[in-house]
Amino acid sequence: MKKLKIRLSNRLDGALTRIARQTGRGKSAVARDLIKRHVGAVRFRELRAIALPFAEAQGLLTDEDVFRAIS
């Protein structure tokens, strides 16, 4: 596992500390989870941008279109 050293404002560190206490986890574990979620969201948006033109070409413009196509 790699280490990452970051600087946080007092406000952000306080929020991270509060979340860690509320969840019974360490600040590193909470930060790791938040970074993992953010990376996943960014990757999803990237993949969606790649796939969207292909979906639109097939007439898949809404969630209902997708559900209808796979049902």
Secondary structure, 3 states (H helix, E strand, C coil): CCCCCCCCCHHHHHHHHHHHHHHCCCHHHHHHHHHHHHHHHHHHHHHHHHHHHHHHHCCCCCHHHHHHHHC
